[in-house]
Amino acid sequence: MARYLGAYRSKRASKAVFIASIPPFLLKTADNPEGLEGTVFEGIKKGMAADRLAFLSQFLSNFYNVDVLRGKQISDQAVQLSCNIAAGAHPRAHWIASRRG
């Protein structure tokens, strides 16, 4: 939404609200000292290139902290659904996202 409005503007929309959004720039830089090291994104790119689906499965398991929360706050089915949704994205979209940092 932000990119669309930034690129094309909108005469019909005067405001946009992002609730619990993820910052679009996560790389650690001089003006973003709280960001992540570049090695994190290199690891993502390598994992995606080696085996995208296995990477997504492991990434989501870590994201949901299933080793601690499985059966208590997250079900295997919820994790699998997230994997299915992520796997449905075009590989190019994953590649572009991993390059943005």
C-alpha positions, -999 to 999 in steps of 0.1 A, spaced: 0 0 0 27 25 9 47 18 -22 16 21 -44 6 54 -28 42 66 -30 45 57 -67 10 66 -80 -5 89 -54 -42 88 -49 -67 116 -52 -93 94 -35 -73 84 -5 -62 110 20 -48 87 47 -36 52 52 -30 34 85 -7 5 90 -14 -17 120 13 -39 133 33 -34 101 69 -46 96 93 -18 88 103 -20 51 140 -15 58 156 -39 82 193 -37 73 217 -22 98 232 10 85 245 42 100 211 58 99 194 25 110 216 13 139 189 -10 152 187 -30 120 200 -65 113 235 -74 101 238 -80 64 248 -116 70 212 -123 81 200 -114 46 228 -133 29 218 -164 49 182 -159 37 193 -156 1 215 -187 4 187 -207 20 162 -197 -6 186 -206 -34 195 -240 -19 159 -252 -11 132 -225 -9 105 -247 6 128 -262 33 140 -227 41 105 -214 45 95 -244 67 125 -238 90 121 -200 90 84 -203 101 93 -229 127 118 -204 142 94 -175 137 66 -192 157 92 -207 182 75 -241 178 102 -259 199 87 -240 229 52 -230 219 40 -261 199 7 -274 213 5 -245 238 2 -213 217 7 -226 181 -5 -257 165 12 -278 138 -17 -270 115 -12 -232 119 24 -235 111 16 -257 81 -9 -232 69 17 -205 70 41 -227 51 14 -234 25 7 -197 21 44 -188 19 51 -216 -6 23 -202 -28 42 -169 -33 62 -167 -65 99 -176 -60 108 -142 -76 89 -124 -49 108 -142 -22 141 -134 -40 132 -97 -43 121 -95 -7 154 -111 5 175 -86 -15 158 -55 0 172 -60 35 
